[in-house]
Amino acid sequence: MGEESTSNDNNANNDNNGSSYESPVILNVYDLTPANQYTVWFGFGIFHSGIEVHGMEYGYGAHDFPISGVFEVEPKSCPGFIYRCSIPLGRIKMPPSEFQAFLENMASEYHGDTYHLISKNCNHFTDDIAQRLTGKGIPGWVNRLARVGAFCSCLLPESLQVTTVKQLPEYHPCAEEDESGSMSTATPHEPTESEDGDQDKHLLSPPVGSREVAFIRETPRSNVLPE
């Protein structure tokens, strides 16, 4: 009887540990412009999206440096955008520490200076991370503009090149990190004259300091094992 009771207790503890690692995977979608309320009826809109896992939201944005463009914010509060809706994509059973390592690995593939509205934007990032975590991509309407633009780039304004999250981290070859493994943007980068000239390439940049955006540390490519 004692052995049976101990076995049951161990099974219960294992179940509790497993459930504590379980997290919904949620797509949070934002409007980049109030005009979406009109264009969405025609099946088009300009959207930003982030993936919410373990109580934080992760997105991808543009900056001018060859380091991680993956950032974290409080869910449904990405600065500079208008929250629209949340879409459940599935659930995962992954410890937060393992998810953090997974995210840092992905961050090495998504540098801020490689962001492009048509070919590699925030919605490409959320679709990629959703596929890897759940085997299910994001709804097609979220990134429809990019797919149309890939075939009909002549229809899009030249200013739609790179966009959105433009809170720049201080760039150093070996970026300093805080204890959480994120690169804080509490001290914003001061733009140079050349950067000021590029501002017309960035849509609806959030005001600096509106909310803190923390960029995720990336895993050095030399440490990433081949799949």
Secondary structure, DSSP 8 states (H G I E B T S, - for coil): -HHHHHHHHHHHHHHHHHHHTEEEEEEEEEESSTTHHHHGGGT---EEEEEEETTEEEEE---SSSSB-EEEESTT--TTSEEEEEEEEEEEE--HHHHHHHHHHHHTT-BGGG-BTTTB-HHHHHHHHHHHHHS----GGGGHHHHHHHH-GGGS-TT-SS-S--------SS----TTSEEE-SS-----HHHHHTGGGS-S---TTSS--EEE----GGGS---
